[in-house]
Amino acid sequence: MRTFLSVIYFCCCGQWLFAQTEASHDSLSRIATIKHEVLGNTIQFTPQTPTLEQIAGAPKAFYSHFWEFGDGKYSKEENPEHTYKSAGDYDVKLWATNNYDTGKPPTTRPKKISVNNPDPSYQDEASMTEDLMLIRNREPMPQEEIVVVLSYKNYLNYTTNGKLFMFYNEQKYKADNFEVVDIRMYHNENQVHETDFVYTNTTHDSDRDFVASADRNQQHLKGQVQDTTIKTNLQFTLEDAKAEYRDWETLEFQNMEPNEERNLFFTLKTPPEMLKDTSAIISIRGVYVPDANFDNHKVKDMEMEIVTSHDPNKMSSNGTFMNYRTVRFKTLKYKIKFQNNGEGPARTIRLETDIPEILDKQSIEVTDMYPKCEICPDYEVRYSCLDTAFTDKKAIFTFKNIYLPGSEQKNVKDYDSTKGFVKYNIKFAKDFHKKSTKSQTAIYFDKNDPIITNYSTTRFIPGLSIGAKVGYNAYSDLKNSESYFVGATISPYKSYRWYWQVELLNSFHNYDAKTHVFDEIIDMAQQRSLQRTTTNSHFQNVDWEIPVLVRYNINNYFGIGAGLQGMFSLSKKQDQEILIEQFEGITDEYVMQTQLTKSSHSSGFNNFRTGLLLDVTGGFARIGPSLGARYVLNLKEDFNYLQFYAIWKF
């Protein structure tokens, strides 16, 4: 026994040590460290990252970087140089993202550096191309952190105090996609904990010339991606955002000089229950009110694609889950992202993307692209342009005469400059069925072999179709049978092929039972005679039928089904007549006397029986009116019957 326990102890210890070794090895191998060197007034930062684990078949793995310098500035360069304006201690942070790598992104501890030789006169270069910007360090992945930078600029000609809002966790997804775990503010911004919003309902007169004409028809903006055009109806913007997002952060800022640029840093953590559909597009929204005394504001949406590994070549769509009832007038939005990972620039990029048959490829409208260029005309040109062509099942987007640098190219410091994308809208075809689709894109850089993206899926939520059903049950083995029913059905809305259907039918059934005759010879006054007992029963039932069946739509007009059915009597009334006749002798020639007895008996919730059913319908099989016939084989009694019905599904 002692030997056995020793073996178990040795095995457990060995396994624990092995696990610790593996955990330690994995932990050590996935840590990036920060190195820095002081060069006069400038500090140069260098990352030390773990070895990449190449995904088989993917382009060469590489790291992209995001630096936060601890003074409100950031960089996406690999080895950035930064000049501080004030002496002091700063926490420098690094997020390294492993692209085309099988492991997790490495973690990095913040590094505290002391700045003793600042340059107060150093002037930062203006970096903002818009007055409100949202950027991120990488795409969201379950149980990872991402950094979102909200950048804002005072475009007014006076010093202002204003507000900022960031909305996240879209209402259309049941689970939260983000949790704000940290907000880093470098210009004395103040986080406001409020459950409602305050409006001034006034606009700044000097900005009226810049207000988009769409503000006079604010409803037109609902549901559309927002831009940074100046808007004036702040109440509508905030209420609209609250309708689309569950959570938000509110911050106030003060004393912002004209043309001053500021950055806010949000660390967002993705919970385990976040949306995991890698073809879905999720978003966050920023709202910028430059002067809290007026309702003039700007809005910016940032779309993101969920990933399971960091692959810059990706296809995504907002049509992950759609309601088939309302989808006919919906426009799908697709985005194809790519990155040149070569050692030189790409001059021609071709994207061959699948177009599912439920979509109308002729309705494609390119809404945005990078590299930015014109749409190609019908004739050959020498300038940069984007051409769109079609085959039977594909759309082909071709960037012509462009220059997209490669990530391995010399002197390329900004990996974002090696990335590109195409965004396009597409409508549904005139006649399309409710079926899931998937599509992917083959990306060709010049004459290199294609890079294949993930699948972008389109699925429909089941929806519910309620049907009204009436009909007649024909019992061939019952006497004087009359059975009518009315009921309801529940099934997925307008299913394409296979689907489940559950019914509840309330039937009213009148019938006569088989006449029962019993003859016996009895002795009466030392004389034998025949006594005949005749029993007749009439039933009045209210039955509940509960069929559960699987159905298959052959086409738009014919469907078949099979399943099981449970049935019981909600109420059952039996009227019975017993006629007793006595005859002279042992034959029935002469009746001596008769006796008639009538009785009635009622009961309920009894007589449960089950059956198998086969079903066929003709008409509008998926939605609308149709006629059907069903045969039910009763497993308990000889109560088989044919059912003829009319049904209308809504």
C-alpha positions as CSV (number, residue, x, y, z in Angstrom):
1,M,0.0,0.0,0.0
2,R,2.9,2.4,0.9
3,T,4.5,1.6,-2.4
4,F,1.3,2.4,-4.3
5,L,0.9,5.7,-2.5
6,S,4.5,6.6,-3.2
7,V,4.0,5.9,-6.9
8,I,0.9,8.2,-7.0
9,Y,2.8,10.9,-5.1
10,F,5.7,10.7,-7.5
11,C,3.4,10.9,-10.5
12,C,1.5,13.9,-9.1
13,C,4.7,15.7,-8.3
14,G,6.1,14.9,-11.7
15,Q,3.0,16.2,-13.4
16,W,3.0,19.3,-11.3
17,L,6.6,20.1,-12.0
18,F,6.0,19.4,-15.7
19,A,3.0,21.7,-15.7
20,Q,5.0,24.4,-13.9
21,T,7.9,24.0,-16.4
22,E,5.5,24.3,-19.3
23,A,3.7,27.2,-17.8
24,S,7.0,28.9,-17.0
25,H,8.4,28.2,-20.5
26,D,5.2,29.5,-22.1
27,S,5.1,32.5,-19.9
28,L,8.8,33.4,-20.5
29,S,8.4,32.8,-24.2
30,R,5.5,35.3,-24.5
31,I,6.9,38.4,-22.8
32,A,8.2,41.4,-24.7
33,T,10.5,43.9,-22.9
34,I,11.2,47.6,-23.5
35,K,14.7,48.9,-24.0
36,H,15.5,52.6,-24.3
37,E,18.5,54.8,-25.1
38,V,18.9,58.5,-24.4
39,L,20.1,60.5,-27.4
40,G,20.4,64.1,-26.2
41,N,16.8,65.4,-25.8
42,T,15.4,62.4,-27.6
43,I,14.8,58.9,-26.3
44,Q,14.8,55.9,-28.7
45,F,12.7,52.9,-27.7
46,T,13.4,49.3,-28.9
47,P,11.2,46.3,-28.3
48,Q,12.6,42.9,-27.5
49,T,10.0,40.3,-28.6
50,P,9.8,36.5,-28.4
51,T,10.5,34.4,-31.4
52,L,7.5,34.1,-33.8
53,E,5.8,30.8,-34.4
54,Q,4.9,30.8,-38.1
55,I,1.4,29.8,-39.2
56,A,1.9,27.1,-41.8
57,G,1.0,28.3,-45.3
58,A,0.6,32.0,-44.2
59,P,2.8,34.9,-45.3
60,K,5.9,35.6,-43.2
61,A,5.1,36.3,-39.5
62,F,5.9,39.7,-38.1
63,Y,5.2,42.0,-35.2
64,S,3.3,45.3,-35.3
65,H,3.8,47.7,-32.4
66,F,1.9,50.3,-30.4
67,W,3.7,52.5,-28.0
68,E,2.2,54.8,-25.3
69,F,4.8,57.2,-24.0
70,G,3.1,58.2,-20.8
71,D,2.6,61.9,-21.7
72,G,-0.4,61.6,-24.0
73,K,1.5,60.7,-27.1
74,Y,1.8,57.4,-29.0
75,S,3.5,55.7,-32.0
76,K,3.0,52.7,-34.2
77,E,6.7,52.5,-35.3
78,E,8.9,49.6,-34.3
79,N,11.7,51.7,-33.0
80,P,10.2,55.2,-32.3
81,E,12.1,58.2,-31.1
82,H,10.2,60.5,-28.7
83,T,11.0,64.0,-27.1
84,Y,9.5,64.9,-23.8
85,K,8.6,68.5,-23.0
86,S,8.8,68.2,-19.2
87,A,11.2,66.4,-16.8
88,G,9.8,63.7,-14.6
89,D,9.0,60.0,-14.5
90,Y,6.9,58.4,-17.3
91,D,5.3,55.0,-17.6
92,V,6.0,53.7,-21.1
93,K,3.8,50.9,-22.4
94,L,4.2,48.6,-25.4
95,W,1.7,46.3,-27.1
96,A,3.3,44.0,-29.6
97,T,0.9,42.1,-31.9
98,N,2.1,38.9,-33.5
99,N,0.7,38.6,-37.1
100,Y,0.6,35.2,-38.8
101,D,1.8,33.7,-35.5
102,T,0.2,30.6,-33.8
103,G,0.8,31.9,-30.2
104,K,-0.8,34.6,-28.2
105,P,0.4,38.2,-28.3
106,P,3.2,38.7,-25.8
107,T,2.6,40.7,-22.6
108,T,4.7,43.7,-21.7
109,R,5.1,45.3,-18.3
110,P,5.1,49.1,-18.3
111,K,8.6,50.6,-17.9
112,K,9.2,53.7,-15.8
113,I,11.8,56.0,-17.3
114,S,13.2,59.2,-15.8
115,V,13.5,62.2,-18.1
116,N,16.2,64.6,-17.0
117,N,16.9,66.4,-20.2
118,P,13.5,67.6,-21.7
119,D,13.0,70.0,-24.5
120,P,10.2,72.5,-23.5
121,S,10.4,74.2,-26.9
122,Y,9.8,71.0,-28.9
123,Q,6.8,71.3,-31.1
124,D,4.8,68.2,-32.0
125,E,3.9,67.8,-35.6
126,A,0.2,68.1,-36.3
127,S,-0.9,64.5,-36.7
128,M,-4.7,64.6,-36.9
129,T,-6.4,64.6,-40.3
130,E,-9.8,65.0,-38.7
131,D,-11.1,66.8,-35.6
132,L,-12.3,63.5,-34.1
133,M,-10.5,60.2,-34.6
134,L,-10.7,56.7,-33.2
135,I,-7.9,54.2,-33.7
136,R,-7.0,50.9,-32.2
137,N,-3.8,48.9,-31.7
138,R,-5.2,45.7,-33.1
139,E,-8.4,43.8,-33.8
140,P,-10.3,42.4,-30.8
141,M,-9.8,38.7,-29.9
142,P,-11.6,36.9,-27.1
143,Q,-10.0,37.3,-23.7
144,E,-7.5,39.9,-24.9
145,E,-6.9,43.6,-24.3
146,I,-7.0,46.2,-27.0
147,V,-6.2,49.9,-26.8
148,V,-8.5,52.5,-28.3
149,V,-7.3,56.0,-28.8
150,L,-9.8,58.8,-28.9
151,S,-8.1,61.8,-30.4
152,Y,-9.8,65.2,-30.5
153,K,-8.8,68.7,-31.8
154,N,-10.2,72.1,-31.0
155,Y,-11.3,73.4,-34.4
156,L,-12.8,76.6,-32.9
157,N,-11.0,79.9,-32.7
158,Y,-11.2,80.3,-29.0
159,T,-10.4,78.2,-25.8
160,T,-13.2,75.8,-24.9
161,N,-14.5,73.5,-22.3
162,G,-16.4,70.5,-23.8
163,K,-17.5,66.9,-23.5
164,L,-16.6,63.5,-25.0
165,F,-18.7,60.3,-25.2
166,M,-17.6,56.8,-26.2
167,F,-20.4,54.3,-26.8
168,Y,-19.7,50.5,-26.9
169,N,-21.4,47.1,-26.6
170,E,-24.0,47.1,-29.4
171,Q,-27.6,46.3,-28.5
172,K,-28.0,43.8,-31.4
173,Y,-25.5,41.4,-29.7
174,K,-26.8,39.7,-26.5
175,A,-23.4,39.4,-24.8
176,D,-21.0,42.3,-24.1
177,N,-18.0,42.5,-26.4
178,F,-16.0,44.9,-24.3
179,E,-15.3,46.0,-20.7
180,V,-13.5,49.2,-20.1
181,V,-10.7,48.4,-17.6
182,D,-8.7,51.6,-17.7
183,I,-8.9,55.2,-19.1
184,R,-5.7,57.2,-19.2
185,M,-6.1,61.0,-19.3
186,Y,-3.2,63.4,-19.7
187,H,-4.9,66.8,-19.9
188,N,-7.0,66.9,-16.7
189,E,-10.1,65.4,-18.3
190,N,-12.7,64.4,-15.8
191,Q,-14.7,61.2,-16.0
192,V,-18.5,61.9,-15.4
193,H,-20.7,59.1,-14.0
194,E,-24.1,60.0,-15.3
195,T,-27.1,58.0,-16.4
196,D,-28.7,60.7,-18.5
197,F,-27.6,63.5,-20.8
198,V,-28.1,67.2,-20.5
199,Y,-28.7,69.3,-23.7
200,T,-28.4,73.0,-24.3
201,N,-30.6,72.9,-27.5
202,T,-28.6,75.8,-28.9
203,T,-26.0,76.0,-31.7
204,H,-23.1,78.2,-32.2
205,D,-23.9,80.7,-34.9
206,S,-20.4,80.9,-36.3
207,D,-20.6,77.2,-37.2
208,R,-23.9,77.3,-39.0
209,D,-22.2,77.5,-42.4
210,F,-20.5,74.2,-41.7
211,V,-23.6,72.3,-40.6
212,A,-24.5,69.5,-43.0
213,S,-27.9,69.9,-44.7
214,A,-28.8,66.4,-43.5
215,D,-29.3,67.8,-40.0
216,R,-32.6,69.1,-41.1
217,N,-33.7,65.5,-41.7
218,Q,-32.0,63.8,-38.7
219,Q,-33.9,60.6,-39.2
220,H,-32.0,60.0,-42.4
221,L,-28.9,59.5,-40.3
222,K,-30.2,56.7,-38.2
223,G,-28.5,53.4,-38.6
224,Q,-25.8,54.8,-40.9
225,V,-22.1,55.0,-40.2
226,Q,-21.4,58.5,-38.8
227,D,-18.6,60.8,-40.0
228,T,-17.1,63.9,-38.6
229,T,-19.4,66.4,-40.3
230,I,-20.5,69.0,-37.8
231,K,-24.0,68.2,-36.5
232,T,-26.4,70.3,-34.4
233,N,-29.1,67.9,-33.0
234,L,-27.1,66.6,-30.0
235,Q,-30.2,65.2,-28.4
236,F,-31.0,63.0,-31.4
237,T,-27.4,61.8,-31.7
238,L,-27.1,60.7,-28.1
239,E,-30.6,59.1,-28.0
240,D,-29.7,57.3,-31.3
241,A,-26.4,56.1,-29.8
242,K,-28.2,54.9,-26.6
243,A,-30.6,52.9,-28.8
244,E,-27.7,51.2,-30.6
245,Y,-25.3,50.7,-27.6
246,R,-25.8,49.5,-24.1
247,D,-22.8,51.2,-22.4
248,W,-21.0,54.5,-22.7
249,E,-18.3,56.6,-21.0
250,T,-18.6,60.4,-20.5
251,L,-15.7,62.7,-20.0
252,E,-15.3,66.5,-19.6
253,F,-12.3,68.5,-20.7
254,Q,-11.3,72.2,-20.0
255,N,-9.1,74.9,-21.3
256,M,-8.4,73.5,-24.8
257,E,-6.6,76.0,-27.0
258,P,-7.4,76.5,-30.6
259,N,-5.9,73.8,-32.9
260,E,-4.7,71.9,-29.8
261,E,-4.7,68.1,-30.2
262,R,-5.3,65.7,-27.3
263,N,-5.5,61.9,-26.9
264,L,-7.5,59.7,-24.5
265,F,-6.4,56.1,-24.1
266,F,-9.0,53.3,-23.3
267,T,-8.0,49.8,-22.4
268,L,-10.8,47.5,-23.4
269,K,-10.9,43.8,-22.3
270,T,-12.9,41.3,-24.3
271,P,-14.8,38.8,-22.0
272,P,-15.0,35.1,-22.7
273,E,-18.6,35.4,-23.7
274,M,-18.0,38.0,-26.4
275,L,-19.2,37.4,-29.9
276,K,-16.9,34.9,-31.6
277,D,-18.1,35.1,-35.2
278,T,-14.9,36.0,-37.0
279,S,-16.8,37.4,-40.0
280,A,-18.9,39.8,-37.9
281,I,-18.3,43.6,-37.8
282,I,-18.6,45.3,-34.4
283,S,-18.2,49.0,-33.6
284,I,-17.8,51.7,-31.1
285,R,-18.8,55.3,-31.4
286,G,-17.3,58.6,-30.3
287,V,-19.2,61.8,-29.9
288,Y,-17.2,65.1,-29.5
289,V,-18.9,68.3,-28.2
290,P,-16.1,71.0,-28.5
291,D,-18.0,73.6,-26.5
292,A,-20.4,72.4,-23.7
293,N,-22.4,75.6,-24.1
294,F,-23.7,74.6,-27.5
295,D,-25.0,71.4,-29.1
296,N,-22.7,71.5,-32.1
297,H,-20.8,68.2,-32.2
298,K,-19.1,65.6,-34.3
299,V,-19.5,61.8,-34.5
300,K,-17.2,59.0,-35.4
301,D,-17.8,55.3,-35.8
302,M,-14.9,52.7,-35.7
303,E,-15.6,49.3,-37.1
304,M,-13.7,46.3,-36.0
305,E,-13.5,42.6,-37.0
306,I,-13.3,39.8,-34.4
307,V,-10.3,37.5,-35.0
308,T,-9.0,34.2,-33.6
309,S,-5.5,35.0,-34.8
310,H,-4.0,38.3,-36.0
311,D,-4.2,38.0,-39.7
312,P,-4.2,41.3,-41.6
313,N,-5.9,39.6,-44.6
314,K,-9.6,39.3,-43.7
315,M,-13.1,39.5,-45.0
316,S,-16.0,40.6,-42.8
317,S,-19.6,41.7,-43.1
318,N,-22.5,43.2,-41.1
319,G,-24.8,40.4,-42.3
320,T,-23.8,37.9,-39.7
321,F,-27.4,37.5,-38.3
322,M,-30.3,39.0,-40.1
323,N,-34.1,39.0,-39.8
324,Y,-35.5,37.5,-43.0
325,R,-38.8,39.4,-42.6
326,T,-37.0,42.7,-43.0
327,V,-33.9,41.8,-44.9
328,R,-35.3,42.3,-48.4
329,F,-34.7,46.1,-48.2
330,K,-31.4,45.8,-46.3
331,T,-28.0,46.6,-47.8
332,L,-25.2,44.4,-46.7
333,K,-21.8,45.9,-46.0
334,Y,-18.6,44.0,-46.7
335,K,-15.0,44.9,-46.0
336,I,-11.9,43.1,-47.4
337,K,-8.6,43.9,-45.7
338,F,-5.2,43.0,-47.0
339,Q,-1.5,43.7,-46.2
340,N,1.6,43.6,-48.5
341,N,4.1,41.5,-46.6
342,G,6.7,41.5,-49.3
343,E,10.1,43.1,-49.5
344,G,9.0,45.6,-52.2
345,P,6.0,47.6,-53.1
346,A,2.9,46.1,-54.9
347,R,1.8,47.8,-58.1
348,T,-1.3,45.7,-58.8
349,I,-3.6,44.1,-56.2
350,R,-6.5,41.9,-57.3
351,L,-9.2,40.7,-54.9
352,E,-11.4,37.9,-56.2
353,T,-14.3,37.6,-53.8
354,D,-17.2,35.1,-53.9
355,I,-20.7,36.6,-54.3
356,P,-23.4,34.2,-52.9
357,E,-26.3,33.6,-55.2
358,I,-28.7,35.3,-52.8
359,L,-27.0,38.6,-53.5
360,D,-27.2,40.8,-56.6
361,K,-23.6,41.3,-57.7
362,Q,-24.7,44.0,-60.2
363,S,-25.8,46.2,-57.2
364,I,-22.2,46.4,-55.8
365,E,-21.3,49.9,-54.8
366,V,-17.7,50.6,-53.6
367,T,-18.0,53.0,-50.7
368,D,-14.3,53.3,-49.6
369,M,-10.9,51.9,-50.3
370,Y,-7.2,52.2,-49.6
371,P,-5.0,53.1,-51.3
372,K,-7.3,56.0,-52.1
373,C,-7.9,56.3,-55.9
374,E,-10.5,56.9,-58.5
375,I,-12.9,54.3,-59.9
376,C,-11.5,53.1,-63.3
377,P,-13.4,54.2,-66.4
378,D,-14.3,51.8,-69.2
379,Y,-11.0,52.5,-71.0
380,E,-7.4,52.0,-70.0
381,V,-5.8,54.8,-68.1
382,R,-2.3,55.4,-66.6
383,Y,-3.4,56.9,-63.3
384,S,-4.2,54.9,-60.2
385,C,-7.7,53.5,-60.1
386,L,-9.9,50.7,-58.8
387,D,-11.5,48.4,-61.4
388,T,-14.5,46.2,-60.7
389,A,-15.3,43.2,-62.9
390,F,-17.6,40.2,-62.6
391,T,-17.7,36.5,-63.4
392,D,-20.7,34.2,-62.7
393,K,-20.0,33.8,-59.0
394,K,-17.3,36.4,-58.2
395,A,-16.6,40.1,-58.1
396,I,-13.0,41.1,-58.9
397,F,-11.6,44.3,-57.5
398,T,-8.3,45.4,-59.0
399,F,-6.1,48.2,-57.8
400,K,-4.1,49.4,-60.8
401,N,-1.0,51.6,-61.0
402,I,-0.7,51.9,-57.2
403,Y,2.2,51.9,-54.8
404,L,1.6,49.9,-51.6
405,P,4.9,49.4,-49.7
406,G,5.8,46.0,-48.2
407,S,6.2,45.3,-44.5
408,E,9.7,43.9,-45.2
409,Q,10.7,46.8,-47.4
410,K,13.6,48.9,-46.3
411,N,12.8,52.2,-44.5
412,V,9.2,51.3,-44.0
413,K,8.5,52.1,-40.3
414,D,4.7,52.4,-40.3
415,Y,3.0,49.0,-40.8
416,D,-0.3,50.7,-41.4
417,S,1.0,52.1,-44.6
418,T,1.4,48.5,-45.9
419,K,-2.3,47.8,-45.4
420,G,-5.3,48.3,-47.7
421,F,-9.0,47.6,-47.9
422,V,-12.1,47.7,-50.0
423,K,-15.5,48.4,-48.5
424,Y,-18.6,47.8,-50.6
425,N,-22.3,47.6,-50.3
426,I,-24.4,45.0,-52.0
427,K,-28.2,44.3,-52.1
428,F,-30.1,41.0,-52.1
429,A,-31.2,39.5,-55.3
430,K,-34.8,39.8,-56.4
431,D,-35.8,36.2,-55.5
432,F,-33.6,34.6,-52.8
433,H,-34.1,31.8,-50.3
434,K,-33.5,31.8,-46.6
435,K,-30.3,29.8,-46.5
436,S,-26.9,30.5,-44.9
437,T,-24.0,31.4,-47.3
438,K,-20.3,31.9,-47.0
439,S,-17.8,33.6,-49.2
440,Q,-14.0,34.3,-49.1
441,T,-11.5,36.3,-51.1
442,A,-8.3,35.4,-52.9
443,I,-5.8,38.2,-52.7
444,Y,-3.2,38.5,-55.4
445,F,-0.2,40.9,-55.0
446,D,1.2,41.5,-58.4
447,K,2.0,38.0,-59.8
448,N,2.5,36.2,-56.5
449,D,0.4,33.3,-55.3
450,P,-2.9,34.2,-53.8
451,I,-3.6,34.6,-50.1
452,I,-7.0,33.2,-49.1
453,T,-9.0,35.0,-46.4
454,N,-11.4,33.6,-43.8
455,Y,-15.0,32.8,-44.7
456,S,-17.5,35.6,-44.3
457,T,-20.8,34.1,-43.3
458,T,-24.4,35.3,-43.8
459,R,-27.0,33.7,-41.6
460,F,-30.6,34.3,-40.8
461,I,-32.1,34.2,-37.3
462,P,-34.9,31.5,-37.3
463,G,-37.7,33.9,-36.7
464,L,-41.2,32.6,-35.9
465,S,-44.0,31.9,-38.3
466,I,-47.5,31.5,-36.7
467,G,-50.0,29.6,-38.8
468,A,-53.8,29.3,-38.6
469,K,-55.1,25.9,-39.5
470,V,-58.6,24.5,-40.0
471,G,-59.8,21.2,-41.4
472,Y,-61.7,17.9,-41.2
473,N,-60.7,14.5,-39.9
474,A,-62.1,11.5,-41.7
475,Y,-62.3,8.3,-39.5
476,S,-63.1,5.4,-41.9
477,D,-63.5,2.9,-39.1
478,L,-66.0,4.9,-37.0
479,K,-69.7,5.0,-37.5
480,N,-71.4,8.4,-38.2
481,S,-68.1,10.2,-37.5
482,E,-67.9,14.0,-37.8
483,S,-64.6,15.7,-36.7
484,Y,-63.7,19.3,-37.4
485,F,-60.7,21.1,-35.9
486,V,-59.2,24.6,-35.6
487,G,-55.7,25.3,-34.4
488,A,-52.3,27.0,-34.7
489,T,-48.8,26.1,-35.8
490,I,-45.4,27.4,-34.9
491,S,-42.4,27.0,-37.2
492,P,-39.3,29.0,-38.3
493,Y,-40.2,31.8,-40.6
494,K,-40.0,30.9,-44.3
495,S,-37.5,28.1,-44.0
496,Y,-35.6,27.1,-47.1
497,R,-35.6,23.3,-46.9
498,W,-35.7,21.3,-43.6
499,Y,-37.4,22.7,-40.5
500,W,-39.4,21.7,-37.4
501,Q,-43.1,22.4,-36.9
502,V,-45.2,22.1,-33.8
503,E,-49.0,22.3,-33.8
504,L,-51.9,22.6,-31.3
505,L,-55.2,21.5,-32.8
506,N,-58.6,21.7,-31.0
507,S,-60.9,19.1,-32.6
508,F,-64.7,18.5,-32.1
509,H,-65.5,14.8,-32.7
510,N,-68.9,13.1,-32.7
511,Y,-69.2,9.4,-33.5
512,D,-71.1,6.3,-32.7
513,A,-69.3,3.3,-31.3
514,K,-69.9,-0.1,-32.8
515,T,-73.2,-1.7,-31.7
516,H,-72.6,-4.4,-29.2
517,V,-75.1,-7.4,-29.1
518,F,-74.9,-10.0,-26.4
519,D,-77.2,-13.1,-26.5
520,E,-77.7,-15.5,-23.6
521,I,-80.0,-18.4,-22.7
522,I,-81.7,-18.0,-19.3
523,D,-84.1,-20.2,-17.4
524,M,-87.5,-18.5,-16.6
525,A,-90.3,-20.5,-14.8
526,Q,-88.8,-23.8,-15.8
527,Q,-88.7,-22.5,-19.4
528,R,-85.6,-21.6,-21.3
529,S,-85.6,-18.4,-23.2
530,L,-83.3,-16.1,-25.2
531,Q,-82.2,-12.7,-23.7
532,R,-80.5,-10.2,-26.0
533,T,-78.7,-7.1,-24.7
534,T,-78.0,-4.4,-27.4
535,T,-75.7,-1.6,-26.4
536,N,-75.3,1.6,-28.5
537,S,-72.9,4.4,-27.5
538,H,-72.6,7.9,-28.9
539,F,-69.5,10.0,-28.1
540,Q,-69.0,13.8,-28.1
541,N,-65.3,14.6,-27.7
542,V,-63.3,17.7,-27.5
543,D,-59.7,16.6,-28.3
544,W,-56.4,18.2,-28.3
545,E,-53.9,17.1,-30.9
546,I,-50.3,18.0,-30.6
547,P,-48.3,17.0,-33.7
548,V,-44.5,17.5,-33.8
549,L,-43.1,17.0,-37.2
550,V,-40.1,17.7,-39.4
551,R,-40.9,19.1,-42.8
552,Y,-39.1,19.6,-46.1
553,N,-40.0,22.1,-48.7
554,I,-39.5,20.6,-52.1
555,N,-39.9,24.0,-53.7
556,N,-41.9,27.1,-53.2
557,Y,-45.2,25.2,-53.7
558,F,-44.9,21.7,-52.3
559,G,-43.8,20.3,-49.0
560,I,-43.8,17.0,-47.2
561,G,-43.5,16.1,-43.5
562,A,-43.4,13.3,-41.0
563,G,-43.5,13.1,-37.3
564,L,-45.2,12.0,-34.0
565,Q,-48.5,13.1,-32.5
566,G,-49.9,13.0,-29.0
567,M,-53.6,13.3,-28.5
568,F,-55.9,13.3,-25.5
569,S,-59.5,14.2,-24.7
570,L,-60.0,17.5,-23.1
571,S,-63.6,16.5,-22.5
572,K,-65.5,13.3,-23.3
573,K,-69.2,12.8,-23.1
574,Q,-70.7,9.3,-23.6
575,D,-74.5,8.8,-24.2
576,Q,-75.4,5.1,-23.9
577,E,-78.6,3.2,-24.6
578,I,-79.0,-0.4,-23.4
579,L,-81.9,-2.4,-24.8
580,I,-82.8,-5.7,-23.2
581,E,-85.1,-8.0,-25.1
582,Q,-86.6,-11.4,-23.9
583,F,-87.9,-13.9,-26.4
584,E,-90.1,-16.9,-26.2
585,G,-88.0,-20.0,-26.5
586,I,-84.5,-19.8,-27.6
587,T,-85.1,-18.0,-30.9
588,D,-85.8,-14.4,-31.6
589,E,-89.2,-14.9,-33.3
590,Y,-91.5,-13.7,-30.5
591,V,-90.6,-10.9,-28.1
592,M,-92.1,-11.3,-24.6
593,Q,-90.8,-8.0,-23.1
594,T,-88.3,-5.2,-23.6
595,Q,-86.4,-2.8,-21.3
596,L,-84.6,0.4,-22.5
597,T,-82.1,2.1,-20.3
598,K,-80.4,5.4,-21.1
599,S,-77.4,6.9,-19.3
600,S,-74.9,9.7,-19.8
601,H,-71.3,10.0,-18.5
602,S,-68.7,12.8,-18.8
603,S,-65.0,12.9,-18.1
604,G,-62.0,15.0,-19.0
605,F,-58.2,14.9,-19.5
606,N,-58.0,11.3,-20.3
607,N,-57.7,8.8,-23.2
608,F,-54.2,9.7,-24.2
609,R,-53.0,8.1,-27.4
610,T,-50.1,8.5,-29.7
611,G,-49.6,8.1,-33.4
612,L,-47.3,8.5,-36.5
613,L,-48.1,10.9,-39.2
614,L,-47.2,11.6,-42.9
615,D,-48.1,14.9,-44.4
616,V,-48.1,16.7,-47.8
617,T,-49.0,20.3,-48.7
618,G,-49.5,22.2,-51.9
619,G,-49.8,25.9,-52.3
620,F,-47.4,28.5,-50.9
621,A,-45.2,26.1,-49.0
622,R,-43.0,28.6,-47.2
623,I,-45.4,31.4,-46.3
624,G,-49.0,32.2,-47.1
625,P,-52.0,29.9,-47.8
626,S,-51.8,26.2,-48.7
627,L,-53.9,23.0,-48.7
628,G,-52.7,19.7,-47.1
629,A,-53.5,16.1,-46.4
630,R,-52.2,14.0,-43.5
631,Y,-52.5,10.4,-42.6
632,V,-52.3,9.5,-38.8
633,L,-51.6,6.0,-37.7
634,N,-52.9,5.5,-34.2
635,L,-50.6,3.3,-32.1
636,K,-53.2,2.5,-29.4
637,E,-56.6,1.9,-30.9
638,D,-58.1,1.5,-34.4
639,F,-58.5,5.2,-34.7
640,N,-56.5,5.8,-37.9
641,Y,-57.7,8.8,-39.9
642,L,-57.1,11.1,-42.8
643,Q,-56.9,14.8,-42.2
644,F,-57.7,17.4,-44.8
645,Y,-56.8,21.0,-44.0
646,A,-56.2,24.5,-45.0
647,I,-53.3,26.5,-43.5
648,W,-52.1,30.1,-43.7
649,K,-48.6,30.9,-42.3
650,F,-47.8,34.4,-41.4
